[in-house]
Amino acid sequence: MINRELEKLAKDYFQATLDSSPTSGVMRGYKEYFDKIEVLTQEHFESEQKSLEGFKSRLDNIDFSTLNNREKVTAGMLEFSLSSSFDNLADKGWEYSAGVVGFQKYLIDINQQIFIQDEDSADLLLKRIELYKQLFVQISEVQKIGLNNNKVATERNLLRTIDQLESYLNTSLDSDPLLLVSFSPQIKNDFISKWREKAKIILENSVRPSVLNYLEMLNNEHLPQGRPDTKPGIMWIEGGDEIYLRSLRKFTGHKNITVKEVHEIGMNEISRLKKEFFEIGEKVFDGVLTPEEVLIKMQTDPSMRYQSKEEMIKLAEDTIERAYKPLGDWFTVFPKSPCKVLPVPAESEKHAPPAYYFPPLPDGSRDGTYFLNTYKAETKSVFEAESVAFHEAIPGHHLDRTIAVELKDVPEFQKYTASTAFVEGWGLYAEQLANEMGLYSSDVQQLGRLGNDAWRACRLVLDTGIHGMGWSREQAVNFFRSNSPIEEINANIETDRYIAWPGQACSYKMGQLKIQELRKKAEDSLGDKFDIRLFHDEVLCDGGITLPILENKIESFIDKYQN
């Protein structure tokens, strides 16, 4: 029997999240949000706080003992999502967002993922584009409040945002990223041409002047006060220690973990991985004597670099195609949507991470998409080709995120709400799983697997060092380069990403370690009864759950197959 109170709460909460963040509705193809955009005013934040308190009260009044196992997962995910939203309101990150979490992403990345099904949707989207003027006025106002309270981004992340905004404004109107939407084949070309002309008028007369005003404010007011490289961590702003601890615990999935504990886990993982590096490295490079020499070779040997952007895309496509073939031996549930590979948009590639993934839409109008950063391909490491594809696509994010979107008989919010520790933990687990599946094609690619694992171990050290221990940016970059094969460009981009997004970088390794721990527990407990396919299905069958919920599920999984 379905708990109607929980069902209604989940439905109402999902509606409220879309109302609060219309862009998420647009990205999911909900036509009713095509003429809306985020609101960043004090009145909105106060209303949001009251709304969340109302949902929490409703959740607290539900008797958990009456829920079945799947409903308990739903209730747990509601609890997690509400807690995360309360934290966001308390942190007020919008007051100093820049770099990878900056508002320039609204201009560059979003519209290229929008599919317009009909002419009405296109007309609604014109109204949304008009609202960009209002949005950037509000962004300017809330970030002035932050500046007045000594909350400001680092100088480098401000410069990254400024560079992207300048790049945006220097783009011709015909190529404006806000015009790069996909139209249904049913929409006539004449209508599309007229739509683009209307949009260009709005962009030229309203949006771009507002963006220019924001850019001038960043240059004239924020940049002179930007945090220096010697104090990049959030610990240096008012209330930063508290903000960081909240973020660290949310992103690692551990409610009581400390900065020191996460830091030490990272150091231990780095030590372990160096031994494996040398074992494979001496097969690849002649004459290497130490793990450090292997890292240097990976960073400097010309054979370790791509030749072109086209090579990057082709290797990714070939790797994904190969990864599909053995899935039946490891899973019984598979994504229906295909996965395509695209380069990161040119407007953001200079500052974007090496790769990322966008899930498909349930109606099939948008495929799952693996975005690969092809900026200066000749500087990028070819040994990462396979491990990154396994992480972002198959058996990584395309598997877990697409299965979540395609779930049946779960509330809509649960298809999209996700614990970062679970999602990114699965992505990193998938890189190692691909090795068990026999998918890596060479010792060079095996080095890449280990290199990416070391990269994520370094994140535990860097993130806690920067935000919890007062590390300088230079100290962080030097540690990164000394303990992983990361190239110089990516070392700088990634370090600034961790600075801009406290705690998030710790989710990968902490999530991976928990999934590995639970798998070993299930294997040890079940012995011959253990079936890896059923274990993986159990991990993925409820969406992007929290690590505590996953732990409870695997305990039940063990009990079920032991008896």
C-alpha positions as CSV (number, residue, x, y, z in Angstrom):
1,M,0.0,0.0,0.0
2,I,1.4,3.4,-1.0
3,N,1.8,6.0,1.7
4,R,-0.3,8.8,0.2
5,E,1.0,11.4,2.6
6,L,4.6,10.8,1.5
7,E,3.6,10.6,-2.1
8,K,1.9,14.0,-1.9
9,L,4.8,15.5,0.0
10,A,7.3,14.2,-2.7
11,K,5.1,15.6,-5.5
12,D,4.7,19.0,-3.8
13,Y,8.4,19.3,-3.0
14,F,9.4,18.5,-6.5
15,Q,7.1,21.2,-7.8
16,A,8.6,23.7,-5.3
17,T,12.1,22.9,-6.4
18,L,11.2,23.6,-10.0
19,D,9.5,26.8,-9.0
20,S,12.6,27.9,-7.1
21,S,15.0,26.9,-9.8
22,P,13.2,27.2,-13.2
23,T,16.4,26.4,-15.1
24,S,16.3,22.8,-13.8
25,G,12.7,22.6,-15.2
26,V,13.9,24.0,-18.5
27,M,16.8,21.5,-18.6
28,R,14.4,18.7,-18.0
29,G,12.1,19.8,-20.8
30,Y,9.2,21.1,-18.8
31,K,7.5,23.6,-21.1
32,E,5.8,25.5,-18.3
33,Y,9.2,26.8,-17.1
34,F,10.5,28.0,-20.5
35,D,9.4,31.6,-19.7
36,K,10.9,31.7,-16.2
37,I,14.3,32.2,-14.6
38,E,15.8,32.2,-11.1
39,V,15.1,35.1,-8.7
40,L,17.8,36.3,-6.4
41,T,16.2,38.7,-4.0
42,Q,16.0,38.7,-0.2
43,E,12.2,38.3,-0.4
44,H,12.7,35.1,-2.5
45,F,15.3,33.7,0.0
46,E,13.0,34.4,2.9
47,S,10.0,32.7,1.1
48,E,12.3,29.8,0.3
49,Q,13.2,29.3,4.0
50,K,9.6,29.3,5.0
51,S,8.7,26.8,2.3
52,L,11.5,24.4,3.3
53,E,10.4,24.6,6.9
54,G,6.9,23.6,5.9
55,F,8.2,20.6,4.0
56,K,10.4,19.6,6.9
57,S,7.4,19.8,9.3
58,R,5.4,17.6,7.0
59,L,8.2,15.0,6.7
60,D,8.7,15.0,10.5
61,N,5.1,14.1,10.9
62,I,5.3,11.0,8.8
63,D,5.6,7.7,10.8
64,F,8.6,6.1,9.3
65,S,7.7,2.7,10.8
66,T,4.7,2.5,8.5
67,L,6.9,2.9,5.3
68,N,8.1,0.0,3.2
69,N,11.7,-0.2,2.1
70,R,11.4,1.9,-1.0
71,E,9.3,4.5,0.7
72,K,12.1,4.8,3.4
73,V,14.5,5.5,0.6
74,T,12.2,8.3,-0.7
75,A,11.8,9.7,2.8
76,G,15.6,9.6,3.3
77,M,16.2,11.4,0.0
78,L,13.6,14.1,0.9
79,E,15.5,14.5,4.2
80,F,18.8,14.8,2.4
81,S,17.5,17.3,-0.2
82,L,15.9,19.5,2.4
83,S,19.0,19.5,4.5
84,S,21.1,20.5,1.5
85,S,18.7,23.3,0.6
86,F,18.8,24.7,4.2
87,D,22.6,24.6,4.0
88,N,22.6,26.5,0.7
89,L,20.4,29.2,2.2
90,A,22.7,29.4,5.2
91,D,25.9,29.5,3.1
92,K,24.7,32.2,0.7
93,G,27.2,31.1,-1.9
94,W,25.5,33.3,-4.5
95,E,27.1,36.3,-2.8
96,Y,30.6,35.3,-3.9
97,S,30.2,32.8,-6.7
98,A,32.9,32.9,-9.4
99,G,35.0,30.5,-11.5
100,V,33.4,27.1,-12.1
101,V,30.4,28.0,-10.0
102,G,30.0,31.5,-11.4
103,F,26.8,32.8,-13.0
104,Q,28.4,33.0,-16.4
105,K,27.4,29.4,-16.9
106,Y,23.8,30.6,-17.4
107,L,25.0,32.4,-20.5
108,I,27.3,29.7,-22.0
109,D,26.3,26.2,-21.1
110,I,22.5,25.9,-20.5
111,N,20.8,26.8,-23.8
112,Q,22.9,24.4,-25.8
113,Q,21.1,21.6,-23.9
114,I,17.6,22.9,-24.6
115,F,15.3,21.1,-27.0
116,I,12.3,23.2,-28.4
117,Q,9.4,20.9,-29.2
118,D,7.0,23.4,-30.7
119,E,6.5,27.1,-31.6
120,D,4.8,27.9,-28.3
121,S,7.8,26.7,-26.4
122,A,10.0,28.8,-28.6
123,D,7.9,31.9,-27.8
124,L,8.1,31.1,-24.1
125,L,11.9,30.8,-24.3
126,L,12.1,34.4,-25.8
127,K,10.4,35.6,-22.5
128,R,13.1,33.7,-20.5
129,I,15.9,35.3,-22.5
130,E,14.3,38.7,-21.7
131,L,14.6,37.8,-18.0
132,Y,18.4,37.5,-18.3
133,K,18.6,41.3,-17.9
134,Q,16.8,41.1,-14.6
135,L,18.9,38.1,-13.5
136,F,22.2,39.9,-14.0
137,V,20.9,43.0,-12.2
138,Q,20.0,40.8,-9.2
139,I,23.3,39.0,-9.4
140,S,25.1,42.3,-9.2
141,E,23.0,43.4,-6.2
142,V,23.5,40.2,-4.1
143,Q,27.2,40.1,-4.8
144,K,27.5,43.7,-3.7
145,I,26.0,42.6,-0.4
146,G,28.6,39.9,-0.2
147,L,31.4,42.3,-0.9
148,N,30.1,44.6,1.8
149,N,30.3,41.7,4.2
150,N,33.9,40.8,3.2
151,K,32.7,37.8,1.2
152,V,34.5,37.8,-2.2
153,A,35.9,35.2,-4.5
154,T,39.6,34.7,-5.2
155,E,41.3,37.0,-7.6
156,R,42.0,34.1,-10.0
157,N,38.4,32.9,-10.0
158,L,37.2,36.4,-10.6
159,L,39.6,36.6,-13.5
160,R,38.2,33.3,-14.9
161,T,34.7,34.7,-14.7
162,I,35.7,38.0,-16.2
163,D,37.5,36.2,-19.1
164,Q,34.4,34.1,-19.9
165,L,32.1,37.1,-19.7
166,E,34.4,39.1,-22.1
167,S,34.5,36.1,-24.4
168,Y,30.7,35.9,-24.3
169,L,30.3,39.6,-25.1
170,N,32.9,39.4,-27.9
171,T,30.9,36.6,-29.6
172,S,28.9,37.8,-32.6
173,L,25.2,38.0,-32.1
174,D,24.7,35.3,-34.7
175,S,26.8,32.9,-32.6
176,D,25.5,33.9,-29.1
177,P,25.3,30.7,-27.0
178,L,21.8,31.7,-25.9
179,L,20.7,31.1,-29.5
180,L,22.2,27.6,-29.7
181,V,19.1,25.7,-28.8
182,S,17.8,22.6,-30.7
183,F,14.5,22.8,-32.6
184,S,12.2,20.0,-33.4
185,P,12.3,19.0,-37.1
186,Q,8.6,19.8,-37.1
187,I,9.2,23.5,-36.7
188,K,9.6,25.3,-40.0
189,N,12.8,27.1,-40.9
190,D,11.0,30.3,-41.5
191,F,9.7,30.4,-38.0
192,I,13.2,29.5,-36.6
193,S,14.8,32.4,-38.6
194,K,12.2,34.9,-37.3
195,W,12.7,33.5,-33.7
196,R,16.5,34.1,-33.9
197,E,16.0,37.6,-35.2
198,K,13.7,38.4,-32.3
199,A,16.1,36.8,-29.8
200,K,19.1,38.8,-31.2
201,I,17.2,42.1,-30.7
202,I,16.6,41.1,-27.0
203,L,20.2,40.1,-26.6
204,E,21.6,43.3,-28.1
205,N,19.2,45.7,-26.3
206,S,18.7,44.1,-22.9
207,V,20.8,41.1,-22.1
208,R,24.3,42.1,-23.2
209,P,24.1,45.6,-21.6
210,S,23.1,44.0,-18.3
211,V,26.0,41.5,-18.6
212,L,28.4,44.3,-19.4
213,N,27.3,46.2,-16.3
214,Y,28.0,43.1,-14.2
215,L,31.4,42.6,-15.9
216,E,32.3,46.2,-15.1
217,M,31.3,45.7,-11.4
218,L,33.5,42.6,-11.2
219,N,36.4,44.5,-12.7
220,N,36.0,47.7,-10.7
221,E,34.7,46.6,-7.3
222,H,35.3,42.9,-6.8
223,L,38.7,42.2,-8.5
224,P,40.6,44.8,-6.3
225,Q,39.3,43.0,-3.2
226,G,39.7,39.4,-4.6
227,R,41.3,37.0,-2.2
228,P,45.0,36.5,-3.0
229,D,46.7,33.2,-3.8
230,T,48.1,33.1,-0.3
231,K,44.5,32.9,1.2
232,P,42.4,31.0,-1.4
233,G,40.4,28.9,1.1
234,I,36.9,29.6,2.3
235,M,38.3,29.6,5.9
236,W,39.5,33.1,5.2
237,I,36.0,34.6,4.8
238,E,33.6,35.3,7.7
239,G,32.0,32.1,8.9
240,G,34.1,30.1,6.4
241,D,35.1,27.3,8.8
242,E,31.5,26.5,9.5
243,I,30.5,26.7,5.8
244,Y,33.4,24.4,4.9
245,L,32.6,21.7,7.5
246,R,28.9,21.7,6.4
247,S,30.0,21.3,2.8
248,L,32.7,18.7,3.6
249,R,30.2,16.5,5.4
250,K,27.5,16.9,2.7
251,F,29.8,16.1,-0.1
252,T,31.6,13.1,1.5
253,G,28.3,11.6,2.8
254,H,29.7,11.3,6.4
255,K,27.9,13.4,9.0
256,N,30.6,13.6,11.6
257,I,33.9,13.4,9.6
258,T,36.6,15.9,10.3
259,V,39.0,17.9,8.1
260,K,42.0,15.9,9.5
261,E,40.4,12.5,8.8
262,V,39.6,13.3,5.1
263,H,43.1,14.7,4.7
264,E,44.7,11.6,6.1
265,I,42.6,9.3,3.9
266,G,43.9,11.2,0.9
267,M,47.5,10.8,2.0
268,N,47.1,7.1,2.6
269,E,45.6,6.6,-0.8
270,I,48.4,8.5,-2.5
271,S,51.0,6.2,-0.8
272,R,49.1,3.1,-1.9
273,L,48.8,4.2,-5.5
274,K,52.4,5.2,-5.9
275,K,53.4,1.5,-5.6
276,E,51.0,0.5,-8.4
277,F,52.2,3.4,-10.5
278,F,55.7,2.0,-10.5
279,E,54.7,-1.6,-11.3
280,I,53.0,-0.5,-14.5
281,G,55.2,2.5,-15.2
282,E,58.4,0.4,-15.6
283,K,56.6,-1.6,-18.3
284,V,55.8,1.6,-20.2
285,F,59.0,3.7,-19.7
286,D,62.5,2.3,-20.0
287,G,64.9,3.0,-17.2
288,V,62.5,4.5,-14.6
289,L,63.6,3.8,-11.0
290,T,61.0,5.5,-8.8
291,P,57.2,6.3,-8.8
292,E,58.2,10.0,-9.0
293,E,60.1,9.3,-12.3
294,V,57.0,7.6,-13.7
295,L,54.9,10.7,-12.9
296,I,57.5,13.0,-14.5
297,K,57.5,10.8,-17.7
298,M,53.7,10.9,-17.8
299,Q,53.8,14.7,-17.5
300,T,56.6,15.4,-20.0
301,D,56.9,12.6,-22.6
302,P,55.5,13.8,-26.0
303,S,54.0,10.3,-26.6
304,M,51.6,10.9,-23.7
305,R,49.8,13.8,-25.5
306,Y,47.0,13.8,-28.0
307,Q,47.7,14.9,-31.6
308,S,44.4,16.7,-32.2
309,K,40.9,17.5,-31.0
310,E,39.5,15.0,-33.5
311,E,41.7,12.2,-32.0
312,M,40.3,13.1,-28.5
313,I,36.7,12.7,-29.7
314,K,37.3,9.6,-31.7
315,L,39.1,7.8,-28.9
316,A,36.2,8.6,-26.5
317,E,33.6,7.4,-29.0
318,D,35.5,4.1,-29.6
319,T,36.0,3.5,-25.9
320,I,32.3,4.0,-25.1
321,E,31.3,1.7,-27.9
322,R,33.6,-1.0,-26.6
323,A,32.4,-0.6,-23.0
324,Y,28.8,-1.5,-23.9
325,K,29.7,-5.1,-25.1
326,P,30.4,-6.8,-21.7
327,L,27.7,-5.0,-19.7
328,G,25.4,-8.1,-19.5
329,D,28.0,-9.9,-17.4
330,W,28.0,-7.1,-14.8
331,F,24.4,-5.7,-14.8
332,T,20.9,-6.7,-15.6
333,V,19.5,-3.2,-15.9
334,F,20.7,-1.0,-18.7
335,P,20.1,2.6,-19.9
336,K,17.7,3.0,-22.9
337,S,19.1,6.4,-24.0
338,P,22.3,6.4,-26.1
339,C,25.4,8.4,-25.1
340,K,26.9,10.9,-27.5
341,V,30.2,12.7,-27.2
342,L,30.6,16.4,-27.8
343,P,33.4,18.9,-27.2
344,V,33.0,21.4,-24.4
345,P,31.5,24.7,-25.8
346,A,34.3,26.9,-27.1
347,E,33.1,29.8,-24.9
348,S,33.9,27.9,-21.7
349,E,36.6,25.3,-22.7
350,K,39.5,27.5,-21.5
351,H,38.2,27.3,-17.9
352,A,36.2,24.1,-17.9
353,P,37.1,20.8,-16.2
354,P,38.5,18.0,-18.4
355,A,35.1,16.4,-18.9
356,Y,31.5,16.3,-17.6
357,Y,28.2,14.6,-18.3
358,F,24.6,15.8,-18.9
359,P,21.9,13.1,-18.5
360,P,19.2,12.5,-21.1
361,L,15.6,13.7,-21.0
362,P,13.0,11.0,-20.3
363,D,11.1,11.7,-23.6
364,G,14.2,11.0,-25.7
365,S,14.5,14.6,-27.0
366,R,18.0,14.9,-25.5
367,D,20.5,12.0,-25.4
368,G,22.9,11.5,-22.5
369,T,25.9,13.6,-23.4
370,Y,29.6,13.2,-22.5
371,F,31.3,16.6,-22.9
372,L,35.1,16.4,-23.4
373,N,37.3,19.4,-23.1
374,T,39.4,19.5,-26.3
375,Y,41.0,22.9,-25.5
376,K,44.7,22.8,-26.5
377,A,44.4,19.1,-27.3
378,E,48.2,18.8,-27.7
379,T,48.6,19.5,-24.0
380,K,46.1,16.9,-22.9
381,S,47.1,13.4,-21.7
382,V,46.2,10.6,-24.0
383,F,46.5,8.1,-21.2
384,E,43.3,9.5,-19.6
385,A,41.2,8.7,-22.7
386,E,39.7,5.5,-21.5
387,S,39.4,6.1,-17.7
388,V,37.6,9.4,-18.2
389,A,35.2,7.9,-20.8
390,F,34.5,5.0,-18.4
391,H,33.8,7.6,-15.6
392,E,31.6,9.9,-17.6
393,A,29.8,7.4,-19.8
394,I,29.8,3.6,-19.5
395,P,29.9,2.1,-17.0
396,G,29.9,5.4,-15.1
397,H,27.6,8.4,-15.2
398,H,25.6,7.5,-18.3
399,L,24.7,4.3,-16.6
400,D,23.8,5.6,-13.1
401,R,22.3,8.9,-14.2
402,T,20.3,7.5,-17.1
403,I,19.0,4.5,-15.1
404,A,17.9,7.1,-12.4
405,V,16.0,9.2,-15.0
406,E,14.3,6.1,-16.5
407,L,13.2,4.7,-13.1
408,K,9.6,3.7,-12.7
409,D,7.4,3.9,-9.6
410,V,9.5,6.5,-7.8
411,P,8.6,10.1,-7.3
412,E,9.9,12.5,-9.9
413,F,12.2,14.4,-7.6
414,Q,14.0,11.2,-6.8
415,K,15.0,10.7,-10.4
416,Y,17.0,14.0,-10.3
417,T,18.0,14.6,-6.7
418,A,21.4,13.0,-6.1
419,S,24.0,12.7,-3.4
420,T,27.3,13.9,-5.0
421,A,29.2,11.3,-2.9
422,F,27.1,8.6,-4.5
423,V,27.2,9.8,-8.1
424,E,30.9,10.8,-8.2
425,G,31.8,7.8,-6.1
426,W,30.1,5.6,-8.7
427,G,32.0,7.4,-11.5
428,L,35.3,6.7,-9.9
429,Y,34.3,3.1,-8.9
430,A,33.3,2.6,-12.6
431,E,36.9,3.5,-13.6
432,Q,38.2,0.6,-11.5
433,L,35.2,-1.7,-12.5
434,A,36.2,-1.2,-16.1
435,N,39.5,-2.8,-15.3
436,E,37.7,-5.8,-13.9
437,M,35.7,-5.9,-17.1
438,G,38.8,-6.1,-19.1
439,L,38.2,-2.8,-20.9
440,Y,41.5,-1.1,-20.7
441,S,43.4,-1.5,-24.0
442,S,47.0,-1.0,-22.9
443,D,49.5,-0.4,-20.1
444,V,49.5,3.3,-21.0
445,Q,45.7,3.4,-20.4
446,Q,46.2,1.5,-17.1
447,L,48.6,4.2,-16.1
448,G,45.8,6.7,-16.8
449,R,43.5,4.7,-14.6
450,L,45.9,4.9,-11.7
451,G,46.7,8.5,-12.5
452,N,43.0,9.5,-12.3
453,D,42.7,7.6,-9.0
454,A,45.7,9.4,-7.6
455,W,44.1,12.7,-8.9
456,R,41.0,12.0,-6.8
457,A,43.2,11.1,-3.8
458,C,45.0,14.4,-4.2
459,R,41.6,16.1,-4.1
460,L,41.1,15.0,-0.5
461,V,44.4,16.5,0.5
462,L,44.1,19.7,-1.6
463,D,40.5,20.5,-0.7
464,T,41.1,20.1,3.1
465,G,44.5,21.8,2.8
466,I,43.1,24.8,1.1
467,H,39.8,25.3,3.0
468,G,40.6,23.8,6.4
469,M,44.4,24.2,6.9
470,G,45.3,27.4,5.3
471,W,47.3,26.2,2.3
472,S,48.3,28.7,-0.4
473,R,47.3,28.1,-4.0
474,E,51.0,27.5,-4.9
475,Q,51.3,24.9,-2.2
476,A,48.3,23.1,-3.6
477,V,49.4,23.1,-7.2
478,N,52.9,21.9,-6.3
479,F,51.4,19.0,-4.2
480,F,49.1,18.1,-7.1
481,R,51.9,18.0,-9.6
482,S,54.2,16.0,-7.3
483,N,51.7,13.3,-6.5
484,S,49.7,12.8,-9.7
485,P,50.4,12.9,-13.5
486,I,48.2,16.0,-14.0
487,E,49.3,18.4,-16.7
488,E,50.1,22.0,-15.8
489,I,47.0,23.5,-17.5
490,N,44.6,21.1,-15.7
491,A,46.4,21.5,-12.4
492,N,45.6,25.2,-12.4
493,I,42.1,24.8,-13.7
494,E,41.3,22.0,-11.2
495,T,42.9,23.8,-8.2
496,D,40.8,26.9,-8.9
497,R,37.7,24.7,-9.2
498,Y,38.4,23.2,-5.7
499,I,38.8,26.8,-4.4
500,A,35.5,27.9,-5.9
501,W,33.6,24.8,-4.8
502,P,34.6,23.8,-1.2
503,G,34.1,20.2,-0.3
504,Q,32.8,18.9,-3.7
505,A,36.2,17.5,-4.8
506,C,36.2,15.2,-1.8
507,S,33.0,13.4,-3.0
508,Y,34.7,11.2,-5.6
509,K,37.2,9.2,-3.5
510,M,35.1,9.1,-0.4
511,G,32.1,7.7,-2.4
512,Q,34.3,5.2,-4.2
513,L,35.8,3.9,-1.0
514,K,32.3,3.4,0.5
515,I,31.0,1.5,-2.5
516,Q,34.1,-0.7,-2.5
517,E,33.7,-1.3,1.2
518,L,30.1,-2.3,0.8
519,R,30.8,-4.6,-2.1
520,K,33.6,-6.4,-0.1
521,K,31.2,-6.8,2.8
522,A,28.6,-8.3,0.5
523,E,31.1,-10.6,-1.2
524,D,32.5,-11.8,2.2
525,S,29.0,-12.3,3.7
526,L,27.4,-14.1,0.7
527,G,30.4,-16.1,-0.6
528,D,29.2,-18.3,-3.5
529,K,25.7,-16.6,-3.3
530,F,27.2,-13.2,-4.3
531,D,26.1,-12.1,-7.8
532,I,27.9,-9.0,-9.0
533,R,25.1,-8.2,-11.4
534,L,22.5,-8.1,-8.7
535,F,24.8,-6.1,-6.4
536,H,25.3,-3.4,-9.1
537,D,21.5,-3.3,-9.8
538,E,20.8,-2.9,-6.1
539,V,23.3,0.0,-5.9
540,L,21.7,1.8,-8.9
541,C,18.0,0.9,-8.6
542,D,16.9,3.9,-6.5
543,G,18.7,6.8,-8.1
544,G,21.5,8.9,-6.6
545,I,20.9,7.9,-3.0
546,T,23.1,9.0,0.0
547,L,25.8,6.7,1.3
548,P,23.9,6.0,4.6
549,I,20.9,4.9,2.5
550,L,23.1,2.8,0.3
551,E,24.6,1.1,3.3
552,N,21.2,0.2,4.6
553,K,20.2,-1.1,1.2
554,I,23.2,-3.4,1.0
555,E,22.6,-4.7,4.5
556,S,19.1,-5.7,3.4
557,F,20.6,-7.1,0.2
558,I,22.9,-9.3,2.2
559,D,20.1,-10.5,4.5
560,K,17.9,-11.3,1.5
561,Y,20.4,-13.6,-0.2
562,Q,21.8,-15.1,3.0
563,N,18.4,-16.6,3.8
